[in-house]
Amino acid sequence: MDLVPFIILWYLVITSIGCIFFPLTRKLFKFFPDQGYAFSKVIGILILSYSIYFLSSIRILAFTQLNLIVLLVIFGLINIKIYLHSKDKKLPINFIIVEEIMFLILLVIWAYIRSHEPSIRGLEKFMDFGFINSAIRTEYFPAKDMWLAGKNINYYYFGHLVGAVITKLSGIQSYISYNLILATLFALGISQAFSLGYNIAYTTFHKSKRLALIMASLTAFIMNFGGNLHTIYSLTNGYQNEHTQPFWELTAKFKFSDMFNIPLVLEKLSLGYWYPNATRFIPLTIHEFPLYSYVVADLHGHVFDIPFVLLTIMILYSYFALHKKVEELYEYIYPIFLGFLISVHYMTNAFDAPIYLLLIFCLSLWKHKFTKKFILENATIVLSFILFSLPFTLNFEPFATGIGVNCSPDFLVKIGKFGPFLFEKGNCQISSWWMLLTLWGFFWFNFIFLLIKTYRQKETLNRSAIFMVILFSFSSLLIIVPEFIYAKDIYPAHFRANTMFKLGYQAFIIMSLGSAFVFSSIKDSLKKDRKFGLLYLFLFIPLFALVAIYPTFAINSYYGSHPNNKVSLNGQAWIAEKYPEYLDISTYFNTYVKGQPVILEAQGDSYTDYNVVSAYTGLPTVAGWWVHEWLWRGSPDVVGKLIPDIQNIYESQDLTLTKDLIQKYHIEYVIIGSNEREKYKNIQESKFEALGKAIYRSQNGKSSIYKISLDR
């Protein structure tokens, strides 16, 4: 099993970072029983990654393995000093052991699952892998766009940079580290959620370890394994494609008498239920959640941001729900650190920055009312956010072009635009109430019971309960917002899909924590209010069962069809079977070519196997996936106007024109392979012999790399 040594090396690198930064972490979370140990890895990785990003952006330090090690040594010395100056040097050894074992087991589990189908192919994996490889090749940031030569990446790619940092530190090839990054995000998501749930419950429910374990386990499970109530459709014969129907209008798979035949029920449940439908239930929209992301394995910004989001929530609870215990000094540290985290969210998954900034405003208003303290605190957070995000914002142009108003009345459509607001004709999509309940009913059920319990028991002094009410209320607002407004992008029919996706994703994470809290809270008061508690449990169990069975559909569907494959973390192994010449070409570039010289390969449409070399090497090609660049740059012409030039370079018999175009785009290497021959039927390969020399040829002679030398 070739995955074992890679997992061990990867684990040692990440754990070493966590150990180095634990003194700082325990200073931030000193009031919690585990002293925030589960968050030390994330804090360390964040600070290290941002430091090299900032120092490289201002040309002080190049992005190299040696410089990363130097920074780690410096941070290690700082953290040793922090520990030596701390009053309480006692470490939570039991928690460290438990949380470390948990992280390692989870890392191994998902690496093993992923090893059954490790291919970095399909959906948008080429994009994510290209960002990581471009960052790895970058000496000084910003990183170059691998699909638009001469331009920098215009995307929120800080998470991909973080992946590049760990990859470079470990020395593991990126086509293996891609899958280890995914396993790490899975392990961090669960271990951090567990720590968050435990710490909140312990500080809320009279230091009860039993309730803390219950909330910790539920938080980790619902947030990272849970689905939604859409799984109720597994009990029916389903609906056709996007023609969704209420489940009660569909025929059931089994009779009532069959319900006691467990083997039959389990067999029929898995038949005809397609797990992605839970994320595409409302027509023309997207409403994903963490487990779906882990399964399909696209390393998008919203997945990279999960550990950072959990760190933000941990800080928010520490600062706002436990503020009476926070030392005076922390009232200055936390706002600055929150500003830093908001900048991280913006650079990693842009939507998350305004989401958590608004949540901070709500919590700050609860804590301080509208006072001078409220103004100063939020001004500090906003200013810190602006300053920390400068290296990114100076090289990034947002691609949302305005705020669209859903179902604009005719008189506003005639106006068309007012300030940032857009009133577009025909853009009217309203979610049915039963669809919203199917997606969010489990969470709203818990929210309602929290409100009732708070009212019945007059828990006005329970800061944790109020904190959760605010989180639930805020999350419900995130769900409702896309019914009224949306961020305008390039997609015509799916105009509110991204807005619903990004807001709903965070609502799922936040309300997973809230639901675990409600269960633990009602469990805590079960003896005092038995009837209320039993009613809750009676309703909770079937709803939770529907949420909890989602992994059996998703994981089995995606990975169960590859049971006989040799387990491996090699994400490029598929190329050897499908495009062996491109494996050789990519390996050649990754072995012998340093920096980021411009290559030329066939330009292809999004979600295809075109532009595989630029994705697998991080080398910029003249133009790559069309729709993606259209989204990132705001115009189809960005790639569209380059397509004739690329075609002329490959097909034109005019040597002078070819030379001029090669010089125009500073092309140093020209690739000819199966994609190029398929797209450019009249390819003129002989002219590249005159313009350079072949530095690679496949055994069948049909694929080549030409190194261009126009002075020949």
N, C-alpha and C positions, 0 to 999 in steps of 0.2 A: 504493500500500500504506500504509494509515493506521497500521500497526503500527511502522514505522521510527522516526518521531520519538518515540513513546512509549518504545520500547526504549532509544533513545539517552539520553533524559532520565532514565529509571529507572536505567540503568547508571551514569550519571555521579553520581547521588545515592548509590548503594550504594558505588561505588568511592571516592568522596570520604570516606565514613564509614570505610572500610577504611584509607585513607591516613592519616587523622587518628589512628587508634588503632594504627597499626603500631609506633610506638616502644614502647608498652606490650606489644604482642604479642611483639616480638622480645626484650624483657626476660624474658618468661615462657619463651620457646622458644629461647634463645640457643645451646643446645647442638646444634640441628638445622641442617642445611645451608641450608634455606630460611628459617630463623628464624621459622617459623610463619606466613609471609605469607598463605597461603590461609585462615588462621583469623582474620585481622585484621578482616574484614568482619563476621563473626559476633560477635566480641568487642565491636566497636564498636556494632553494632546492639543487642546485649544490654544493654550498660551504658547506652546512651542511652535505650532503652525502659524499663528498670527505673527509671532516674533520674526520668523524667517520670511514671511510674506512681506511684512513692513520693511524690514532691513534690506531685503532684496529689491523692493519697489523703489527705495531711495538710494540704491546702488552701494550700500555699505557692505553687505554680505551676499555672496552668490549662494544659490540654492544647491548646495552639495551635501553629501553624506557627512563629510568631515565637519562642516560648519554646523550641521544639526547636532553632532556629537559635542562640539564645543559649547553650543548653547545649552545642551542638557547638563553639561558639567557646571556651567555657571549657575543654572537654575538649581542644581543639586546643592551647591554651596550656599545659595540663598535660603533654601528650605532647611538645610542643616542649622543655619543660624536661627531661623524661625523656631525650630524645634527646641534648640538649646535655650532660647529666651522665653519659652512658654512656661507658665507656672505649673501646669499639670502635664507631666510627661508620661502618664500612664496611658498605654494604648489599648484599644478595645480588641484584644487578641482573638476572642471567640468570634466576634463579628467579622474580623478580617479573614479568619480561616473559612468561615461559612460562606461569605460573599465571594471570596477568591475561588473556592471550589465550585460554587455556583456558576461563576463566570466561565471557568475553564470547561465545565461540563457542557454548558450551553454553546460555547464556541465550537467544541468538538461535534456536538449533535448537529448543528446547522451546517458545519463544514462537511459532515458526512452526508447529510441529506442533499446538499448542493452537489456533492461529488458524483451523484447519480446522473446529473445532467448539468455539467459545468460550463456549457458552451456560452461564450460571450457573443451571442447572435440572437436576432429577433427583437421585436418591439424597438426600444431605443438604446439598446446596449452599445451599439457602435458609437453613439453620441457620448454616452457616459465614459466609455473606455477611451475614446479619443481625447476627452478633456483631461483624464488622469494621465495619459501618456504625454500629452502636450505639456502639462505641468511638470512631469518628471524630466522632460528634456529642457525645460526653461531654466536659464541661468539667472536672469533678472526678470521679475514680473513687471507688467502683466503678461500672462501666457498668450501664445499665438493661437489664432483660430485655425484648427487643422483643416477646415473646410472652406476657408476664404483667405488665400495667401495674401500677405501684406497687412492683414488686420489682426487685432487682438480679439480674444474671446469676448463676446458681448452677451454674457449669460452669468447667472449667479452660480459660480463654480468653486466657491471656497470649500465646500464639502469635498469636492473632487481633489482640491489641493491638499486637504487633510489626508485623504487616501494616498496621495503621492508622497506626502511626508513620511508616513509609516512604511510605505513601500521602499522608499529610498533608504530609510534607516535600517530596515531589515535586509536589504539587498536581494529580496525575492523578486523574481520576474513578475511584471505587472499582470500577465495573463493568468498567473496563479493568485496573486494578491487581490485581484478583483473579487474573487470568490471568498477570500479570507476577510476582506473588508465587509462583505455582506454578512458573513457569520459573526463578525465583531459587532456590527450594528444590532444584530439580533440579540447577542449576548448582553450587550450594554443596555439595550431597551428593556430587557427583562430584569437584569440585576439592579438597574437604577430604579425601575418602577417598584421592585420589591423593597428596596431601601426607602424610597419615598413613602410608600404605604406604611411600612413598619414605623418609621420615625413620626409620621403624623398620628398614627393610632396610639403609639406609646406616649406621646406628649398630650394626647387628648383624653384617652380612656384610662386615667388613673394608673399609668405605667403598667398596664396589663400586657404581659408578654403573649398571652393566648390571643387576645383581640388584635394585638399588633401583628402576629403571624397570620391571622385570618385576613386582615386587611392587606397585608403585604402580598400574600398569595393571590388574592382576588385581583388586586391592582395589576400585578404582573400578568396574570392570565387574561383578564378582559382586554387589557390594553394591547397585548402582543399576540394573543391567540384568538381573541373574540372576533366574531363577525357581527351580523345584524339579524333582524327577524326575517330576512328574506329566505332563510333556510326553511321556513314553513312551507315554501313551494316544493320542497323535497318530498312532502307528504302528498303532493298532487301530481297530476300528469303534465303539469307545466303549461307554459304559453309559448307562442311562436315568436322567435326573434325579439323585436322591440315592441311587439303588440302586447303590452302588459295588461293583465287583468287582476282584479282583486282575487285573493286565493279562495274566497268562499264561492266564487263563481265557477271554479274548476272542479273536475272530478277527482276524487281521492284515489290514491294508489292501492289502498287496502280497505277491507271492511273492518268494522269495529272489532269483530271477533278475531281478526288477524293480529291485532295489536299485542296480544299476549304471546304470539309466536315470534320471539326475539330474532332468531336467525333469518326468518322470512322478512321481517321488518328491516333489518340491517341490509339485506340483499337488495330489497326494492328501493330503499332510501337512496342508494348510490346510483340507481339507474335513472337517466334522463335529467339529472340536475347538473347544471353547468355553473361552476363556482364564480366565474367572472360576472354573471348576471347580478350578483349582489352589489357590484360596483358600477353597474350601468342600468339600474332599475328604472330611474326616471329618464324618459327618452331624451336623447341629445345632451345628456349631462354625465358627469363623472363624480362618484362619491366613494373613493377608496378608503382603506384603513390599513394599519401596519402589516397585518399578516399577509394580506394580498400582495403588498410590496415585497415582503421577504420571499414569498413564493415565486413571483414572476421575475425577481432578481434584477430589475433595472435600478441602477444606483443613481436615482434622481435626487435633487436637492431636498425634497420633502422627507426622503429616507435618511439622508445624511444628517438632517436636522433633528431627528428624533432624540438622540442623546442630549443635544444642546437645549432642546425644548424642556426635557425633564430636568435638566440643571436649572433652567430659568424658573420652573415651577417650584423647585426646591428652595431657591433663593427667595421667591415671592412668599412662600409659606413662612420661611425663617424670619423675613423682615416684617411682613405685615401681620401675620397671625401670632407671632411670638415676640413682637417688638418690645414688650415690657422687659424681656430678658436680655435684649440686645444691648451691649455696652454702648456708651455714647459715641465711641470712636466708629462703631459699625454704621451709624447713621450717615456717615460720610463715605464709608467704603462701599456699602451696598448700592447706593444710587449710581456710583461710577461703574461698578461691576455690572449692574443691570444695563447701563448704557452700552457697555462693551458687548454684552450678550445680544442686545437688540441689533447692534452692528453685525454681529456674527449671523444672526437670523437673516438680515437683509442680504448679506453676501452669499448665504447658503441657499436660501429659499425665500425670495424677496417678499412674498405675501406675508410671511410670518412676522416680519418686523412691525408693520402697522397693527397686526393682530395683538401681539404681546405688548406693544406700546400702549394701545388702548386699554388692555387689561390692567396694566400698571396704573394708568390714570384712574380707572374705576376703584382699584384697591387703595390707592393713595387718597382718593376722595373719601372713602370709607374711614380711613385711618385718621386723616387730618381735617376733614371737612374742607371747605373752601377758605383756607387760611394762608398766611404768608409761608408757613412750612410746606404746604401743598405746592405752592408756586415754585419755591426754591428747589424742592426735591425733584419735581418734574423737569424744571429747567436744567438741573444738573444731569439728569438722565438723557434728555434730548441733546444737550451740548456734547456729552460724552459719546453718544451714538454718532453724531455728526463727525466728531474728530476721529474716532476709531475707524469709521467706514470710509474716510477720505481716500486711502490708497485704492479702494475699489471704485468709489463713485466718480473719481476723476477719470476713470477709463471705462465707464459703463453708461449706456444710454437706455433708460427704461423703454420697454417695447409696448406697454399699455398706452394707448393714445387718448384715453378719456374714460369717463364713467358713464356707461350706458344706463338709461332708465328703461326698465322692463315694461312692456305694454304701454308705451307713451301714448297719451291721447292725441287725436288728430291735430289739435291746435298747436301742440308742442312739436309734433313732427314737422309742421310747416316752418317752425323756427329753426329746427335742425340741431342747433348747438347753442348752449348758453354757459359760458365759462368752461369748466371741465366736463359739464354734463352734455351727453349726446342723446338725441331723441330720434331713434331710427325706425323707419317704417317697416312693419312686418316682424320686428323683433319682440315677440310676445310668447312667453312660455310660463305657464303656471303649474306648479306641482300639485297633484291631487292630494287631498288630506290623507288618504289611505296609503299613498306612497311614502309620505313623510313619516307616518306612524310605523310603517314597515321598516324603514331605515333607522329611525330614532326612538321608536316606542319603548325599547328596553331602558334607555337612558332617561327618557321623560317619566317613565313609571317610577324610577328611583328618585327623580327630582321632586315629583309630586309627594311622595311619601316623606321626603326630607322636609318639605314645607309644612306638611301636616304635623309631623313629629315636633318640629321646632315650635309651631303654634301651640300644640297641645301641652308641651312641657315647658313652654316659655323659656327656651334656651337662648335668651338674648345675651347672656354673658359667655356663652360658649363660642369663642372666637373661631375655632375650627369649623363649627357648623355654619357660621356666617360666611366664612371664607369659601366654603363649598357652595353655599347658596349663590354667592357672587359668581363662582366659576360656572355653575349650571346656567345661571341667567345669561351670562356672557356667551356661553356656548350656544344656547338657544338663539341668541341674537345672530351669531355667525351662520346658523342654519337658515334663518329667515331672510337675511340680507339678499341672497341671490334671487329671491322672489320679487325684489324691487329694483335692485341695481346690479351691475356687473362691470368688471374691468374689460374694456374694449380691446380685443386682439384681432387676429386676421381671420378667425374661423367664422364663416357666415351662419351655418345652421347650428353649430355648437357654441353660440356666442356667449353663453353663461357657464359653459362646462368648466373652464379653468377656475373661475371664481368659486363655484360650488365645490369643486374638488379641493382647492387649497383651504377654504374656510371650514369645510366639513371635516377635513383630515384632522385639523387641530381640535375641532369640537369633539371628535371621537376620542382623542387622547385625553383631553381635559375631563370629559364626562365619564371615562373609564375610571379615573381616579375618584371622581365624585360618587359613582355607583358603588365602588368598593367601600367608600366611607359610609354610605347610607346603610349598607348591609351590616357593617361592623357596629355602627351606632345603634341600630335597632336590636342587634344581638346583645349589645351592652345593657339595654334597658328592657330586655325581654321579661325579666322577673317583675319589674315595676308596671309594665303595660302589656300583659300577656296576650290579650285578645288582638290588640293592634299589631303586635309582633307576629303572631301566628297568621293573621290575614296577609301581612306582607310576605312572609315566607311561602305561604300557599300560592301566591301569585308570582313570586320571584322565581321559584324552581322551574316551572315550565318555560318561562321567558328566558331564563339563563341557559336552559338546556338547548334552546334554539340557537342562542348566540354561541354556545360552547361547541356545537357539533361542526361548525364551519371548517376547522382544520382538517377534519377527516375527508371532506370533499376536496378542498384546495390542494393540500399536500399530496394526497393520493393521485389526484387528476394530473398534476404537473410532473411529479417525479415517479409515480407508480408505474408508468409505462416504460420505464427504463430499468427494470429490476435486474437484468442480467449483464448490464454494462460493468466493465471493470471500473471500480471507483477511482476517481482522479479529480484533482482540482485544476487540471490543465484546460483553461478556457479557450485555447486555440486549437485543440485537437480536432475539432470538427472540420477545420480548414484542410487538414491533410486528406480528408476523404472527398470534400466538395471542391476545393480549389488548391491542390497541392502546390501549384506554382506560386500562389500568393503567400503560402506559408514560407516558402524559400525566400521570396522577395522581402517579406517583412522581417524574417530572421536576418537576412543580409543587412538591411538598413539598421536594425537594432544592434547588430554586432559591430559594424564597421563605420557607420556614419554618425558623427557627433553633431550637436547643435540642431538647428531646424532649417536646413536648406529647403527650398521649394521643390516639390515633386509634381509630376503631372500624371494623373490617372483618369480613367473615364469618369465623367460626372454622372451621378445617378439620382434617382428620385428617393425621397425619404422612405424609410422602412424596407429598403432593399439591401442586397448584398454588395451594392456598389460602394466605392470609397472605403473598401476594407483595409487597404494599405495605410491610408492616412489615419484611420481609426486605430489600427494596431501598432502604429509607430509613433503617432503624435507629430508626424511631419506634415506641414501645411501643403495641401494641393490647391490648384488654382480655384476650383469650386467643387463643393460637395453636395450634400443633401439639400435639395432646392427648398422645400417647404420649411425646413428648420431654419435655414438662413433667412428666408422671407420673414419668419416670425421674429428672429433675433434682430433683424435690420429694418423691418417695417416696410419692405418693398420687394415684390417678386423680381424686379429688374436687377437687383443686386447680383443674383446668379444668372438670371435670364439673359442679360447682355453679355455675359462671359461665355455662354454656351457656343455661339458661332465661332469664337476664337479658339476654344478647345478643339472643336471639330476641324477647324482649318489646320491646326498644328498637327493633328493626326492624319488628315486626308488630303490637304492641299499639296499639289505638285510644285507649287511656287516656293522655291527654297528661300528666296529673299523674304517673302511674307512670313514664312515659318520662323526665320531668324529674328525678324522684328517682333513677332509675338512672344517668342522665347525670352528675348531681352526685356520686353514690356513687363512680363510677369516674373522675371528673375528665376527662371526654371533651371535647375541644375541636374535633375534626373527625370527621364521619361520612362514610364512603365508601359510595357505592352504585354497583355495577358488575355485571358478568355473574356473578361468584361469589356476590354477595349476592342477586341476583335468582333464581339457581338454588337457593340453599339456603333462602331465606326467601320462599316462594311468595306470602305475603300481606303483602308489604312495604307499609308505609304511608308513602310518600315525602312526601306533602303536609304531614305534621305537622312535618317538618324545616324547611319554609319558615316555619312559625310559630315554630320554636325557634332559627332562625338565618337564614343566607342562603347561597345557592349561589355559591361562589367559582370553581367550575369546572363546565362541562358539556361533554360530548362532542358532536360534530357531529350524531350521531343522537339526542341527547337522552336516551339510556338510562343514562348514567353521570354521576355528579356527586360533588363534594365540598361538604359543608355545613359552614360554620364556625358553631359553636354559640354563641349569646349568650342565655343564659337570662334576662337582665334586660330583654329586649325587651318 
